[in-house]
Amino acid sequence: MTAPILIFDSGVGGLSVVGTLRTRLPGAPLAYVCDNAALPYGTKPDAWLVARIVAVCRAAVEASGARALVVACNTASTLALNTLRECLSIPVIGTVPAIKPAAHASRSGVFGLLATSATVSRPYTQRLIDEFAPDCTVVRLAADPLVAQAERVLTGMPWDDVVIAASLAPLWEASRLDTVVLGCTHFPLLREALERHSPREIVWIDSGDAIARRVAQVVPQVWREACDSDASWASAPQQAGLAHTLAGYGFDAPYSLALPDTVLTF
């Protein structure tokens, strides 16, 4: 079996990255792992999250025999990326908020960062803003409820317009805001809903294409063998709708991810 590129997220938000990877690396074997038993990550304590992320990724890399790990989760990347690179022997590609392209795209110099509570408040995020958008006004907005909305949409349920509108409302208080960074991989899955609830034309920017380009640079070109199929793992594989959602992105029904006994659900 050809060693796959493993995509990791707390839930199914990382599937937004899978689409760009399949476009840029057609024929490359992929695998997916989600720690849906601990969803959402953005509201958990940092120390607990680091230990949990490392344990999940180690177990998934071992189970899948992955050649590279894509951390398709902004919260996990801004918190645990260096630790993962220290403890894994394969390339680890992270996901960070697209602050630099947003600074270039914004004509007014005012843009929003829509992310989870953890990503919005992370010192790493502030460093990105200081380095790439020092002359911009960045409206940072924690929108944790949108994670659950994206999970709903991928299982075939409608999004809740009340939740979408309430989550976005603070952005529109900045009248010159013209660009929004989708700082969580779940959020591109809600693009249609976000556009419908925008009072004016907005440039929406996510990290999917940048991640796929980086993977193509880091991972030697590889093609799947004829018998290969794309496997997936989950910490709660029996979650309603999960197998159907993963199948829509070309993955087999998820296996149960075996975690050490010391790893507890929050």
C-alpha angles and dihedrals in degrees: 000000000000113000108251135220105250120219116200131193138151089247138347096307090099088069087080086067093046090066093056092044092053090050096049097036105033111185095020113132113243135189129194134210129181130185092211093154087071098041127172104043096181095076098047128100115267099237093049091048095052092052092045095047093049092048094048095046093046091051093046095047090051093046095047100036087226123192092205138009124224111198096208093184124091094205093052093044097050090048110033109017096107092046091051092050090052095051101038126068095208128078113278118204117194137202121231131173112278094242096144097053090043091055089053094044098048112092094188097045090238118108138156133237110209109190145123121293091258096052094044093054099037116120087224089063091051090052090054090052093047092050103039106022107030093139096044132090107235117198105205115202128180108215105173094155090066090069091066090044091056091049089052093051093051091053091055099261122128120254119249108249092201092057093045093050094046092048093053100037098094090057093064092058086079099076095194095050108124105159134049128197112216095218096182125062089226093063101069086062087066095049094122092050093046092051092049091054096047114105092209141015111296132184107229115202129189135171100242099106093043091052092050092049091051093049090051089053096047103038119063112238109275134174128206121251116245093255096047123112128183112260128202137196134198137182088225103029095168094062109136113266096003097114091047092050093049091047089058088063096045101266130131120240109290124265119220109263110230109223129185115268089243091065107091133187111249 
